[in-house]
Amino acid sequence: MLHVARFLSAPLLLLAIALGVLALTSKPAQPAIVLNAFAEQPLVIAHRGGKGLWPENSLFAFQRASALGVDMLEMDLQLSSDGELVVIHDRTLERTTDGQGPVAALNLAQLQALDAGFNWSADGGQSYPYRGQGVRIPSFAEVLVSLPEQAKVIEIKVPDVGMEVLLCDALQAHQQRDRVIVGSFYDRSLQLFRERCPGVATSAGPSSVRLLVALNWVGLGNVLSPSYQALQIPEAHDGIPVATPSLLKAAAQRGLNVQLWTINEQPDMRRLLDLGAHALITDYPDRALQVLGRSTRISALKD
């Protein structure tokens, strides 16, 4: 037994030293410039522009959510066949438009000829108030031009097709590098984007989220030096709690802005804000604004 103890003591000592060094040298995340304007207030982020209120990922939705007074607009990027960034969630057209087939099979003009309000309904399909009303799939450039001051959360939906470079170039061309947080469910897309666009705020990718959860579970969240500024997570995944009080505390200590998705019911909003969430990503931004005691009246829209 003495030999076993001696055998184990050396690696355990080295591990303890390594963890100690990591804890001493670890640094919190660099603050995201886009978040500076909000100080410490909880943020309301309109998921796909507020898809419970208006046709999702449309310029119509983004303009009205902005007029409602949301803090950030969340949107999804795909690529058209002619290499244009377009704002739509699905890789196919059927769910949200009157079109069919892959988004990537059509060019920008063909995509914009579709009715992006065709399938939106607030009453389970009893009525479709935005059919034939001119709602269409916007190009990303149109969103940047229409809402230059509005803070945005942008998700790269497709890896390995060059979207990272196009996104960085668009943000640079429209001088909005400091107005966005970029995320993706693909770690390699985030890595490519960070290399191309250093200094632009990003959220944690799947591997980073798993690492933080694991470190927090063993009480080592303080050794993390995040390369990202936001932690966008669900409250639970496959029935397993993710946004636990200890994780939210550890993330905040590492300088991360914790943004929870997709939170649509007001009791959940109140509970998660009390738990320490910094932002709510929601289909119903009017409900979140109400919970925070902020105005829910849409201001006059510019022509």
Secondary structure by P-SEA (a helix, b strand, c coil): caaaaaaaaaaaaaaaaaaaaaaaaccccccccccccccccbbbbcccccccccccccaaaaaaaaaacccbbbbbbbbccccccccccccccccccccccccccccaaaaaaccccccccccccccccccccccccccaaaaaaacccccbbbbbcccccaaaaaaaaaaaaacccccbbbbcccaaaaaaaaaacccccccccaaaaaaaaaaaaacccccccccccbbbbcccccccccccaaaaaaaaaacccccccccccaaaaaaaaaacccccccccaaaaaaaaccccccccccc
